[in-house]
Structures are given as structure tokens and as C-alpha cells.
């Protein structure tokens, strides 16, 4: 998906794109050289100044040379690396705590899953407009505080012997809201930390650590849950959020906030972001595939802990290993993306990868037919899924970030997240209802069939007739983004 031809930390993939790609369970790399990128930013800054928008420094002051010598970036990076590792532990510990300790039903697991992502549906759109007005590093600092305090309540309640599933649902709701603000801010902070020609390197480093966290975190989390029990494992994630908070306090940025006179009424700013996304015919198809795939994928992943831990009888440690090996697929997908894009073209990579990740979900319910092979089949499914999703997401995230003006980045990301993540709490609730009504395995077959339909948006479209996706200038000339 990346268009970068130069090397970066993850085989040429811009890690801002990579982080966004991995987050959407779908930053951008310029085709130009570093010098061209600097000149383009300077031209954009001049044009912005002429239009009445605050230009801000095109290239923030940062040490020359590699980011390994940039103490400011390394401070932020170390905090993010630890928090990503901690988040992977909790991603496994929470469902294990609900399913094995609290004996949650299918409906309760569905409610918990919905609570974790409900914020993207409830506050996703206004969050993008608000964040475009705020100091993004400060937003991230407060989000870390909220996440650490809220998550720390779960082990405390468990120690007191009063923990119930509704406590977990409430904490998940609060953490979801904080995560919305953290993620949308995090997607746009790198340009205010490093020079323009260092953005790809910075994103590469961040995404590399996220992939490594995905490799080690679930396996370590499974071991910790088995040895120390889930509430204690959750405390480790709390500590990593505190570390991220401290690192952000000591990080300096060069962000220039939009002038108050540039602010419009909230509904107009939200509308501007939505119009930008849905006024582009290519983005509309990408959002369609991503949204439908996430909807049906959430139905499957919501019931996954019940299916794996109860019906298949696997241990939390084995589930953690499955997640870790799937992260290997994601890492290899990130490494292979530039080569695949160079071979078949950026545009064609989107429908091809969509076909692959929309077929693989049939592996999951099929495992019930051969439970003796459950572990290797789970590994194979999640490995291929991660590989193809990263290929798809890196490509489409790179495209949308490349063509979006900087002043709209927050709203563009929030608008897309509103759709592609906003359907997830609905999918989680439906998973709980269907799982209770017809059972876990029949629900997984329904989810797999729905995911297969998701690829039609990009398979039946203009992508096959193109090799490269348009640049911002081409989009403007064609009027496709009006």
C-alpha cells in the first residue's frame, strides 16, 4: 500500500500509515524524494497562508540525521512502545477475565465488545473536529490518564471480590472514549515532532514497535493470565499507560493550533470532513468494503473467546500464541506491501487483498468440523488474515492521507473511523444476540458469509483498470474530491 520507494523501518512502509492500517484492522508514504517533499510542504504552506489558514512551520526544528539521535522523538517513541505492548496484554486479558472468571454469557460478551468500540459511533465525528482545534499532544496526555485510572479499577474491584461484568462494560466505555481521542490525535502528531523528510522514518519506527508488541504482547499476556490471573496482568497495562503519560510530558512538539477565527460551527466542520470522504468515489468504495468487513468481522471476533476457550477447549496461553503468530503475518504483510504494490500496482492491490481477507473467515467456523486441528487452523487463518489486511490497509490509508489537506486530516480520519468502527458496536450486539439465539458456530458461518460480500465494493469498481491511485493534484484536477 505504501508508495515509498526508499527504505524505512518496515521495508519502505510509512509507519504512520502502518499504525493507522493496523488500528483499522485496515501513514502515508510519499512517492517523491525527501527534497521534493520539503518543497511541496513549503508550497502548501505558502498557499495556505494565502488562503487565510495558519501556515505554521512546514518543517519543525529537529536534529539533523537519523532519529536515533533525536532525544525528543526517542522519548515519545519509548512511551508509545511500552503502551502498545501493554494494550496487547489487556486485549487478551479482558475477554479471558469475562469468559473464564466471570462466566459471561454470549450476550454479556457482546455487550462488552460493543462497549469497547461504541465511542467511535457516539463521539467519533465530533472528536475529529474538536481535535483539529486542540493541541494534539495534550489530548494524548489526558487520554492516557483516563485510560490508566479507568483500567486500574478492574483489578481493584477483583481484589475486593466485587467485580461484575457491568463494571467491565463501564470501564470499556470510558476507555473507548479516551482511545478515540488518543488515536485520532496520534495519527497526526508526527509532522509536529520531526522534519518533513523524517516522517517516514518516524512512522516506520513507531509501526515496527507496534508490530513487535503484537508479536510478543499476546503470548506474554496469555502466560501472565495463566500464571498471575487476568486482573494482575491488567495492572501491567496500567503501568504502561502511566509510562506513556510521562513520556508525552517530556516530549516537545512544534504544533501550531488553528486560529480561533478559522473555526466554524461544529456541524459545519463535521460536514466538511464527511463531504471530503464521501465526495471521492474511490474513498466511498474503500469505506464500503472496510465498514462491511468490520461489521461482520466484529460478529466473529466477539464470539471468538467463547468459541476458542469454551467450545474448542484451548487455553488462554494457546490463544495468546495464535494472536502472536497472526502478528507475524501482519509484520510480513507490512514488509511485503511495497514489493507487491510495485509488482501489481497500488490500485489493484486493494481488490486483490480484499478478496483474500474476505475468504479467509470461513476457516473459523470450519474448525468446528475438525476440532483436533483447531490450533494449526487458527494460526493459519489469523496469519493470512493479518497479512492481507495489512496489505489492504497500508495501501488505502496511504492513498487517503496523501490526498487529504492537513487541516482536514483529523476530520477525515474521524469520519472514516465513524463509519468503519462505528458499525463494530452494532456487530458486537448482534453477535451476542445471535450467539444466544442460534449458537456460536452458526453465528460464525453467518459472519463469514457477510464478510465475503464486503469485498464487492472494491472488486466491482474502477480499481482493476488503474495501476496507481491518484495524487492530490490529480484528484483536484479531476474534481473527484469536490
C-alpha positions as CSV (number, residue, x, y, z in Angstrom):
1,X,0.0,0.0,0.0
2,X,2.8,2.3,0.6
3,X,4.2,4.2,-2.3
4,X,7.5,4.9,-0.9
5,X,10.4,3.6,-3.0
6,X,13.0,4.4,-0.3
7,X,13.8,2.3,2.7
8,X,12.1,2.8,6.0
9,X,12.0,0.8,9.2
10,X,9.3,-1.6,7.9
11,X,10.6,-2.2,4.4
12,X,9.7,1.2,3.0
13,X,6.3,1.5,4.6
14,X,5.4,4.8,6.2
15,X,4.7,3.8,9.8
16,X,2.1,6.4,10.4
17,X,0.2,4.6,7.7
18,X,1.1,1.3,9.2
19,X,-0.2,2.3,12.6
20,X,-3.4,3.5,11.1
21,X,-3.6,0.5,9.0
22,X,-3.2,-1.9,11.9
23,X,-5.6,0.1,14.0
24,X,-8.4,-0.1,11.5
25,X,-7.8,-3.9,11.2
26,X,-7.3,-1.9,7.8
27,X,0.8,7.0,7.2
28,X,1.4,7.9,4.3
29,X,4.5,7.5,2.2
30,X,5.2,10.0,-0.5
31,X,6.4,8.9,-3.9
32,X,8.6,11.9,-4.0
33,X,12.1,12.2,-2.7
34,X,12.8,13.9,0.7
35,X,13.8,17.1,-1.1
36,X,10.6,17.1,-3.2
37,X,8.5,16.5,0.0
38,X,10.1,19.5,1.7
39,X,9.4,21.7,-1.3
40,X,5.9,20.5,-1.6
41,X,5.3,21.3,2.1
42,X,6.7,24.8,1.6
43,X,4.5,25.4,-1.4
44,X,1.5,24.1,0.6
45,X,2.4,26.4,3.5
46,X,2.6,29.4,1.1
47,X,-0.7,28.5,-0.4
48,X,-2.3,28.1,3.0
49,X,-1.1,31.4,4.1
50,X,-2.6,33.0,1.1
51,X,-6.0,31.4,1.8
52,X,-6.1,32.7,5.3
53,X,-5.3,29.5,7.1
54,X,-2.5,29.4,9.6
55,X,0.5,28.0,7.9
56,X,2.8,27.0,10.7
57,X,6.3,25.8,10.3
58,X,6.5,23.4,7.3
59,X,9.4,21.5,8.8
60,X,9.7,21.6,12.6
61,X,13.1,22.1,14.1
62,X,14.6,18.7,14.7
63,X,18.2,17.4,14.8
64,X,19.8,16.6,11.5
65,X,20.4,13.0,10.6
66,X,18.8,9.8,12.0
67,X,16.1,9.9,14.6
68,X,18.3,7.7,16.7
69,X,20.0,10.9,17.7
70,X,16.7,12.8,18.3
71,X,16.2,12.6,22.1
72,X,12.8,14.2,21.9
73,X,11.4,11.6,19.4
74,X,13.1,8.8,21.3
75,X,11.3,9.9,24.5
76,X,7.9,9.8,22.8
77,X,8.7,6.5,21.0
78,X,9.7,4.7,24.1
79,X,6.5,5.6,25.9
80,X,4.4,4.5,22.9
81,X,6.3,1.2,22.5
82,X,5.5,0.2,26.1
83,X,1.9,1.3,26.0
84,X,1.4,-0.7,22.7
85,X,2.8,-3.8,24.5
86,X,0.5,-3.3,27.4
87,X,-2.5,-2.8,25.2
88,X,-1.8,-6.2,23.6
89,X,-1.8,-7.8,27.1
90,X,-5.1,-6.4,28.0
91,X,-6.7,-7.2,24.6
92,X,-6.3,-10.9,25.7
93,X,-6.8,-10.4,29.5
94,X,-10.2,-8.7,29.3
95,X,-12.1,-11.4,27.4
96,X,-10.4,-14.1,29.4
97,X,-11.5,-12.4,32.6
98,X,-15.0,-12.1,31.3
99,X,-15.4,-15.6,29.9
100,X,-13.4,-17.8,32.4
101,X,-13.6,-15.8,35.6
102,X,-17.0,-14.1,35.5
103,X,-18.6,-16.8,33.3
104,X,-20.1,-14.2,31.0
105,X,-22.8,-15.3,28.6
106,X,-22.8,-14.7,24.8
107,X,-25.0,-11.6,25.3
108,X,-22.7,-10.2,28.0
109,X,-19.6,-10.8,25.9
110,X,-21.4,-9.0,23.1
111,X,-22.2,-6.0,25.4
112,X,-18.5,-5.9,26.5
113,X,-17.3,-5.9,22.9
114,X,-19.8,-3.2,21.9
115,X,-18.7,-1.0,24.8
116,X,-15.0,-1.2,23.7
117,X,-15.8,0.5,20.4
118,X,-19.1,2.3,21.0
119,X,-17.2,5.6,21.4
120,X,-16.3,5.6,17.7
121,X,-20.0,5.6,16.9
122,X,-21.0,8.1,19.6
123,X,-18.3,10.7,19.6
124,X,-16.2,9.7,16.6
125,X,-17.4,12.6,14.4
126,X,-17.2,15.5,16.8
127,X,-13.9,14.2,18.2
128,X,-12.3,14.8,14.8
129,X,-13.5,18.4,14.7
130,X,-12.6,19.1,18.3
131,X,-9.1,17.6,17.9
132,X,-8.4,19.7,14.8
133,X,-8.8,22.7,17.2
134,X,-6.7,21.3,20.1
135,X,-3.1,20.7,20.9
136,X,-2.8,17.0,20.0
137,X,-0.1,16.1,22.4
138,X,-2.1,17.5,25.3
139,X,-5.1,15.4,24.2
140,X,-3.0,12.3,24.2
141,X,-1.6,13.0,27.7
142,X,-5.1,13.3,29.2
143,X,-6.3,10.3,27.3
144,X,-3.5,8.2,28.9
145,X,-4.5,9.5,32.4
146,X,-8.1,8.5,31.8
147,X,-7.2,5.1,30.4
148,X,-4.8,4.3,33.3
149,X,-7.3,5.3,36.0
150,X,-10.3,3.5,34.5
151,X,-8.4,0.3,33.8
152,X,-6.9,0.2,37.3
153,X,-10.4,0.0,38.7
154,X,-10.8,-3.6,37.4
155,X,-8.0,-5.3,39.4
156,X,-9.0,-3.2,42.5
157,X,-12.6,-4.5,42.2
158,X,-11.4,-8.0,41.6
159,X,-9.2,-7.9,44.8
160,X,-12.2,-6.7,46.8
161,X,-14.2,-9.6,45.4
162,X,-17.0,-7.4,43.9
163,X,-16.0,-7.3,40.2
164,X,-19.0,-7.9,37.9
165,X,-19.5,-7.8,34.2
166,X,-21.2,-4.5,34.3
167,X,-18.1,-3.0,35.8
168,X,-16.1,-4.2,32.9
169,X,-18.6,-2.8,30.4
170,X,-18.5,0.6,32.1
171,X,-14.7,0.7,32.1
172,X,-14.7,-0.4,28.5
173,X,-17.0,2.6,27.6
174,X,-14.7,5.1,29.3
175,X,-11.5,3.7,27.8
176,X,-13.2,3.6,24.4
177,X,-13.9,7.4,24.6
178,X,-10.3,8.1,25.7
179,X,-8.9,5.9,22.9
180,X,-10.9,7.7,20.3
181,X,-9.2,11.0,21.3
182,X,-5.8,9.4,21.7
183,X,-5.9,7.5,18.3
184,X,-7.2,10.4,16.2
185,X,-4.5,12.7,17.8
186,X,-1.8,10.2,17.4
187,X,-2.5,9.8,13.7
188,X,-1.5,13.5,13.1
189,X,1.2,14.3,15.7
190,X,4.3,13.1,13.9
191,X,4.6,16.1,11.5
192,X,4.8,18.3,14.5
193,X,7.7,16.3,16.1
194,X,10.1,15.8,13.2
195,X,11.2,17.3,10.0
196,X,9.1,16.5,6.9
197,X,11.9,14.3,5.4
198,X,11.9,12.3,8.7
199,X,8.2,11.5,8.8
200,X,8.6,8.1,7.0
201,X,11.5,7.1,9.3
202,X,9.5,8.1,12.4
203,X,6.4,6.3,11.3
204,X,8.5,3.3,10.4
205,X,9.9,3.1,13.9
206,X,6.5,3.5,15.6
207,X,5.0,0.8,13.4
208,X,7.9,-1.5,13.9
209,X,7.4,-1.4,17.7
210,X,3.7,-1.8,17.3
211,X,4.2,-5.0,15.2
212,X,6.8,-6.3,17.8
213,X,4.2,-5.6,20.5
214,X,1.7,-7.6,18.5
215,X,4.2,-10.4,18.3
216,X,5.2,-10.6,22.0
217,X,2.2,-9.0,23.8
218,X,-0.4,-11.7,23.3
219,X,1.9,-14.5,24.1
220,X,3.2,-12.8,27.2
221,X,-0.4,-11.9,28.1
222,X,-1.5,-15.5,27.8
223,X,1.3,-16.6,30.0
224,X,0.6,-13.9,32.6
225,X,-3.1,-14.6,32.6
226,X,-2.3,-18.3,33.2
227,X,0.3,-17.6,35.9
228,X,-0.8,-14.4,37.6
229,X,-4.5,-14.3,36.7
230,X,-6.1,-11.7,34.5
231,X,-6.5,-8.8,37.0
232,X,-2.8,-8.8,37.8
233,X,-1.9,-8.9,34.1
234,X,-4.2,-5.8,33.6
235,X,-2.1,-3.9,36.1
236,X,0.9,-4.2,33.7
237,X,-1.1,-2.4,31.1
238,X,-2.0,0.4,33.6
239,X,1.8,0.8,34.3
240,X,2.5,1.1,30.5
241,X,-0.2,3.9,30.2
242,X,1.5,5.7,33.0
243,X,4.8,5.4,31.2
244,X,3.3,6.8,28.0
245,X,1.8,9.7,30.0
246,X,5.2,10.5,31.5
247,X,7.0,10.2,28.1
248,X,4.5,12.6,26.5
249,X,5.0,15.1,29.3
250,X,8.7,15.3,28.4
251,X,8.1,15.4,24.7
252,X,8.2,18.7,22.9
253,X,6.3,19.4,19.7
254,X,6.0,22.2,17.2
255,X,2.3,22.1,16.5
256,X,0.6,25.4,15.6
257,X,-3.0,25.3,16.5
258,X,-5.6,26.7,14.1
259,X,-6.5,30.2,14.8
260,X,-10.0,30.7,16.5
261,X,-11.2,32.8,13.6
262,X,-10.6,29.7,11.4
263,X,-13.1,27.7,13.4
264,X,-16.6,27.1,12.0
265,X,-19.7,25.8,13.8
266,X,-19.1,22.2,14.8
267,X,-21.7,20.8,12.5
268,X,-20.1,22.6,9.5
269,X,-16.7,21.2,10.3
270,X,-18.1,17.7,10.7
271,X,-19.9,18.1,7.4
272,X,-16.7,19.3,5.7
273,X,-14.9,16.1,6.8
274,X,-17.8,13.8,5.7
275,X,-18.1,15.6,2.4
276,X,-14.4,15.2,1.8
277,X,-14.6,11.5,2.3
278,X,-17.8,10.6,0.6
279,X,-17.3,13.1,-2.2
280,X,-14.5,10.9,-3.5
281,X,-15.8,7.9,-5.5
282,X,-12.7,5.8,-4.7
283,X,-12.8,6.5,-1.0
284,X,-16.6,5.7,-0.9
285,X,-15.9,2.2,-2.2
286,X,-13.0,1.7,0.2
287,X,-15.1,2.8,3.1
288,X,-17.9,0.4,2.0
289,X,-15.6,-2.6,1.9
290,X,-13.9,-1.7,5.2
291,X,-17.2,-0.9,7.0
292,X,-19.0,-4.1,6.0
293,X,-15.9,-6.3,6.6
294,X,-15.5,-4.7,10.1
295,X,-19.2,-5.2,10.9
296,X,-19.2,-8.9,10.1
297,X,-15.7,-9.4,11.4
298,X,-16.8,-8.0,14.8
299,X,-19.5,-10.6,14.9
300,X,-16.9,-13.3,14.6
301,X,-14.3,-11.8,16.9
302,X,-16.8,-11.0,19.6
303,X,-17.6,-14.7,19.9
304,X,-14.0,-15.9,19.4
305,X,-13.1,-16.2,23.1
306,X,-16.2,-18.3,23.8
307,X,-15.6,-20.5,20.7
308,X,-11.9,-21.0,21.4
309,X,-11.8,-21.2,25.2
310,X,-15.1,-23.0,25.8
311,X,-16.1,-24.9,22.7
312,X,-12.6,-25.9,21.5
313,X,-11.1,-26.1,24.9
314,X,-7.9,-24.2,24.1
315,X,-6.0,-22.4,27.0
316,X,-5.5,-18.6,27.3
317,X,-1.8,-19.2,26.6
318,X,-2.6,-21.0,23.3
319,X,-5.0,-18.2,22.3
320,X,-2.2,-15.7,23.0
321,X,0.2,-17.7,20.8
322,X,-2.4,-17.6,18.0
323,X,-2.6,-13.8,18.3
324,X,1.2,-13.5,18.3
325,X,1.7,-15.6,15.3
326,X,-1.0,-13.6,13.5
327,X,1.1,-10.6,14.2
328,X,3.9,-12.3,12.3
329,X,1.6,-12.3,9.3
330,X,0.9,-8.6,9.8
331,X,4.6,-7.9,10.0
332,X,5.4,-9.8,6.9
333,X,2.4,-8.1,5.2
334,X,3.9,-4.7,6.0
335,X,7.3,-5.8,4.7
336,X,5.9,-7.3,1.5
337,X,3.4,-4.5,0.7
338,X,5.9,-2.2,-1.2
339,X,7.1,-5.2,-3.3
340,X,3.5,-6.4,-4.0
341,X,2.4,-2.8,-4.9
342,X,5.5,-2.4,-7.2
343,X,4.6,-5.7,-8.9
344,X,0.8,-5.4,-9.4
345,X,0.2,-1.7,-8.9
346,X,-1.3,0.2,-5.9
347,X,-4.9,0.3,-7.2
348,X,-5.1,-3.5,-8.0
349,X,-3.6,-4.4,-4.6
350,X,-6.8,-3.1,-3.0
351,X,-9.4,-5.6,-4.6
352,X,-6.9,-8.5,-4.6
353,X,-6.2,-8.2,-0.8
354,X,-9.9,-7.6,-0.1
355,X,-10.8,-10.9,-1.9
356,X,-8.3,-12.7,0.2
357,X,-9.2,-11.4,3.6
358,X,-12.9,-11.8,2.9
359,X,-12.5,-15.5,2.0
360,X,-10.3,-16.5,5.0
361,X,-13.1,-16.0,7.7
362,X,-14.7,-19.3,6.5
363,X,-11.7,-21.1,8.2
364,X,-13.1,-20.2,11.7
365,X,-16.4,-22.0,11.7
366,X,-14.9,-24.8,9.6
367,X,-12.6,-25.6,12.5
368,X,-15.6,-26.9,14.4
369,X,-15.7,-29.8,11.9
370,X,-12.1,-30.8,12.7
371,X,-11.5,-29.7,16.4
372,X,-8.4,-31.8,16.6
373,X,-6.7,-29.4,14.1
374,X,-8.1,-26.3,15.9
375,X,-4.7,-24.8,16.9
376,X,-2.9,-25.0,13.5
377,X,-6.0,-23.9,11.6
378,X,-6.5,-20.9,13.9
379,X,-2.8,-20.0,13.3
380,X,-3.2,-20.3,9.5
381,X,-6.4,-18.2,9.4
382,X,-5.2,-15.4,11.6
383,X,-1.8,-15.3,9.8
384,X,-3.3,-15.0,6.4
385,X,-5.9,-12.5,7.6
386,X,-3.3,-10.2,9.2
387,X,-1.1,-10.4,6.1
388,X,-3.8,-9.4,3.6
389,X,-5.5,-6.9,5.9
390,X,-2.2,-5.0,6.3
391,X,-1.6,-5.0,2.5
392,X,-5.1,-3.6,2.0
393,X,-4.9,-1.1,4.9
394,X,-1.5,0.3,4.2
395,X,-2.5,0.9,0.6
396,X,-5.8,2.6,1.2
397,X,-4.6,4.6,4.3
398,X,-1.6,5.9,2.3
399,X,-3.9,7.0,-0.5
400,X,-6.4,8.8,1.7
401,X,-3.7,10.6,3.7
402,X,-1.8,11.6,0.6
403,X,-4.8,13.3,-1.0
404,X,-6.2,15.0,2.2
405,X,-5.2,18.6,3.1
406,X,-3.5,18.8,6.5
407,X,-6.3,20.9,8.0
408,X,-8.7,18.1,7.3
409,X,-6.6,15.1,8.4
410,X,-8.3,14.8,11.8
411,X,-11.8,15.1,10.4
412,X,-11.0,12.7,7.5
413,X,-9.7,10.1,9.9
414,X,-12.6,10.6,12.3
415,X,-15.2,10.5,9.5
416,X,-13.8,7.2,8.2
417,X,-13.5,5.8,11.7
418,X,-17.1,6.8,12.5
419,X,-18.2,4.5,9.7
420,X,-15.8,1.6,9.7
421,X,-15.5,1.4,13.5
422,X,-19.0,2.8,14.2
423,X,-20.5,-0.4,12.9
424,X,-18.5,-2.5,15.3
425,X,-20.6,-2.0,18.5
426,X,-23.7,-2.9,16.4
427,X,-21.9,-6.0,15.2
428,X,-20.9,-6.9,18.8
429,X,-24.5,-6.6,20.0
430,X,-25.8,-8.7,17.1
431,X,-23.1,-11.3,17.9
432,X,-24.4,-11.5,21.5
433,X,-28.0,-11.8,20.3
434,X,-27.3,-14.4,17.6
435,X,-25.0,-16.4,19.8
436,X,-27.7,-16.7,22.4
437,X,-30.4,-17.5,19.9
438,X,-28.8,-19.9,17.4
439,X,-25.4,-20.7,19.0
440,X,-21.8,-19.7,18.4
441,X,-20.9,-21.8,15.4
442,X,-24.0,-20.9,13.2
443,X,-23.3,-17.2,14.0
444,X,-19.7,-17.6,12.8
445,X,-21.0,-19.0,9.5
446,X,-23.2,-16.0,9.1
447,X,-20.3,-13.7,9.8
448,X,-18.1,-15.4,7.3
449,X,-20.8,-15.1,4.6
450,X,-21.2,-11.4,5.3
451,X,-17.5,-10.7,5.1
452,X,-17.4,-12.4,1.7
453,X,-19.9,-9.8,0.4
454,X,-17.8,-6.9,1.8
455,X,-15.2,-7.1,-1.0
456,X,-17.8,-6.4,-3.7
457,X,-17.4,-2.6,-3.2
458,X,-13.8,-2.6,-4.4
459,X,-14.0,-5.7,-6.7
460,X,-16.8,-4.2,-8.8
461,X,-15.2,-0.9,-9.5
462,X,-12.5,1.1,-11.3
463,X,-9.5,-0.3,-9.4
464,X,-8.8,-3.1,-11.9
465,X,-8.4,-0.6,-14.7
466,X,-5.8,1.5,-12.8
467,X,-2.3,0.8,-11.7
468,X,-1.6,3.8,-9.3
469,X,-4.1,5.7,-7.3
470,X,-4.4,9.4,-7.9
471,X,-2.3,12.0,-6.1
472,X,-3.8,15.1,-4.5
473,X,-3.1,17.2,-7.6
474,X,-4.8,14.7,-9.9
475,X,-7.8,14.5,-7.6
476,X,-8.2,18.3,-7.6
477,X,-7.9,18.5,-11.4
478,X,-10.5,15.7,-11.9
479,X,-12.9,17.2,-9.4
480,X,-13.3,13.8,-7.8
481,X,-12.9,15.2,-4.3
482,X,-15.3,18.1,-4.5
